[in-house]
Amino acid sequence: MTRGSKQRFVVLAAGILVFVTVALAWESIWSWIRCQYLFAYVGENAHGQREYRHRQTGAVFVRLPGGRPSRRRWRRIPSAAKAIWR
């Protein structure tokens, strides 16, 4: 490989990396913009969770924390309720 071809390769690889980064970021940014357009922040409910109102229908949604649920809470639920969810 000559010096000129190495430079072209580096420029091409950097361009592809920038394109992929912008494409992935755009997906995240677009979903946030769409969410801001579709939903209006109402406030927090009695449990401290954020509530949003769908602008078109007026339905209220609660934003739940992400992540994996804890198994400790599952153990505290009565067995009759567990049977319903299974």
FIDOGU-645401 format. One line per field, with one value per residue: residue number from 1; y, x, z of N, C-alpha, C in turn. Coordinates in steps of 0.001 Angstrom, whole numbers. Layout:
# residues N
num <- (NUM|...)
nY <- (Y|...)
nX <- (X|...)
nZ <- (Z|...)
caY <- (Y|...)
caX <- (X|...)
caZ <- (Z|...)
cY <- (Y|...)
cX <- (X|...)
cZ <- (Z|...)
# end
This chain:
# residues 86
num <- (1|2|3|4|5|6|7|8|9|10|11|12|13|14|15|16|17|18|19|20|21|22|23|24|25|26|27|28|29|30|31|32|33|34|35|36|37|38|39|40|41|42|43|44|45|46|47|48|49|50|51|52|53|54|55|56|57|58|59|60|61|62|63|64|65|66|67|68|69|70|71|72|73|74|75|76|77|78|79|80|81|82|83|84|85|86)
nY <- (-1180|2165|5448|7363|5770|4680|6945|7592|5373|5724|8126|7342|5297|6852|8541|6703|5840|8246|8636|6377|6856|9279|8391|6515|8199|9920|8345|8064|10760|11519|9921|11062|13692|13144|12063|14293|15837|14308|13854|15503|16841|16173|16047|14792|11725|10316|8390|9330|8996|10067|11628|11658|13218|12157|14060|14013|12160|12471|10591|9446|8629|6764|7106|4553|3339|2142|-935|-4045|-5920|-6352|-9343|-9532|-8039|-9560|-11800|-10835|-10544|-11792|-15283|-15815|-13642|-13966|-16228|-15260|-13695|-15495)
nX <- (845|548|1470|-498|-2749|-3187|-3923|-6306|-7818|-7999|-9433|-11800|-12690|-13055|-15083|-17177|-17538|-18386|-20791|-22315|-22449|-23910|-26283|-27212|-27504|-29445|-31740|-32323|-32640|-34784|-36895|-37166|-37964|-40386|-41828|-42032|-43708|-46063|-46883|-47821|-46396|-47728|-47350|-46299|-47462|-49113|-47303|-44900|-44170|-43692|-46244|-47839|-49797|-51570|-51689|-53597|-55669|-56093|-55579|-53997|-50698|-48331|-44975|-42821|-40070|-37138|-35305|-34405|-36853|-37103|-36656|-37230|-39504|-41409|-41584|-42964|-45532|-48842|-49664|-52014|-52335|-50050|-50729|-52582|-51036|-49395)
nZ <- (0|-830|332|-291|-808|1702|3132|1835|2529|5332|5437|4166|5946|8265|7375|6969|9600|10819|9428|10235|12995|13081|11902|13801|16019|15038|14977|17702|18428|16776|17790|20315|19648|18378|20499|22170|20612|20466|23115|26174|29072|32225|35021|38225|39624|42560|43315|42555|39913|36540|34593|31432|28893|26089|23279|21182|21852|24580|26497|29466|30294|32190|32961|33375|35328|33688|33116|34694|36397|39945|41736|44377|44997|43705|45314|47497|46639|46913|46521|45123|43423|41869|40443|38632|36919|35644)
caY <- (0|3408|6424|7973|4834|4581|8147|7462|4371|6326|9105|6583|4660|7899|8977|5671|5893|9434|8384|5413|7529|10227|7614|5977|9319|10466|7481|8432|12147|11569|9362|12046|14789|12641|11928|15640|16305|13530|13818|16700|16497|16546|16212|13517|11182|10113|7486|9986|8674|11129|11355|12376|13153|12076|15304|13778|11423|12868|9484|9738|7528|6886|6661|3628|3243|1023|-1871|-5370|-5916|-7044|-10545|-9379|-7599|-10673|-12699|-10240|-10561|-13010|-16343|-15722|-12652|-14549|-17176|-14481|-13184|-16580)
caX <- (0|1320|1053|-1751|-3866|-3435|-4659|-7674|-8486|-8305|-10509|-13019|-13118|-13564|-16372|-18175|-17776|-19205|-22125|-22999|-22712|-25008|-27500|-27684|-27938|-30675|-32832|-32620|-33122|-36095|-37894|-37386|-38751|-41738|-42457|-42365|-44824|-47274|-47288|-47617|-46080|-48803|-46786|-46020|-48602|-48899|-46168|-43681|-43888|-44099|-47427|-47917|-51104|-51517|-52323|-54712|-56772|-56287|-55259|-52857|-49751|-47362|-43644|-42282|-38621|-36644|-34437|-34927|-37602|-36484|-37362|-37634|-40899|-42229|-41779|-43912|-46877|-49552|-49653|-53218|-52052|-49049|-51411|-53240|-50028|-48670)
caZ <- (0|-864|1331|-740|-633|3148|3543|1321|3357|6630|5228|3889|7193|9155|6829|7264|11045|11090|8889|11110|14266|12876|11652|15080|16862|14479|15416|19085|18448|16145|18700|21372|19067|18154|21816|22637|19802|20718|24521|26997|30466|33138|36352|38885|40344|43996|43505|42102|38510|35611|33781|30167|28251|24635|22813|20285|22471|25963|27397|30339|30405|33272|32558|34356|35249|32912|33812|35012|37657|41071|42169|45777|45022|43267|46458|48445|46075|47317|45511|44299|42383|40980|39556|37581|35978|34954)
cY <- (1241|4367|7071|7054|4617|5767|8078|6466|4952|7321|8386|5915|5683|8401|7984|5684|7093|9215|7446|6054|8488|9485|7044|7080|9886|9643|7848|9830|12224|11004|10329|13204|14353|12509|13289|16204|15602|13633|15133|16264|17035|16875|14840|13045|10959|9214|8089|9669|9803|10691|12245|12180|13106|13243|15060|13139|11846|11762|9826|8472|7810|6342|5810|3554|1998|101|-3180|-5331|-6748|-8259|-10439|-8934|-8736|-11621|-12156|-10258|-11852|-14025|-16297|-14733|-13193|-15501|-16466|-14088|-14272|-17181)
cX <- (888|758|-283|-2943|-4187|-4261|-6109|-8479|-8894|-9452|-11830|-13555|-13687|-14921|-17479|-18525|-18654|-20630|-22924|-23355|-23888|-26321|-28068|-28186|-29262|-31884|-33280|-33219|-34529|-37178|-38188|-38249|-40194|-42502|-42884|-43565|-46127|-47793|-46973|-47391|-47182|-48245|-46465|-47258|-48235|-47698|-44853|-43289|-44404|-45305|-47406|-49295|-50907|-52318|-53574|-55906|-57061|-55993|-54002|-52013|-48789|-46030|-43063|-40770|-38203|-35785|-35133|-35668|-36901|-37313|-37811|-39082|-41830|-42515|-42810|-45345|-47568|-49631|-50880|-53006|-51020|-49697|-52106|-52240|-49312|-49460)
cZ <- (0|157|963|-546|837|3627|3066|2158|4705|6504|4976|5157|8170|8680|7121|8751|11417|10607|9794|12448|14144|12646|12949|16005|16350|14905|16832|19170|17878|17080|19844|20855|18870|19463|22348|21873|20185|22141|25220|28438|31370|34517|36924|39627|41813|44287|43034|40669|37616|34792|32549|29569|26746|24078|21971|20991|23904|26966|28192|30486|31540|32779|33679|34224|34469|33748|34084|36340|38730|41459|43624|45866|44645|44424|47438|47928|46489|46179|44609|43150|41404|39981|38410|36518|35217|33857)
# end
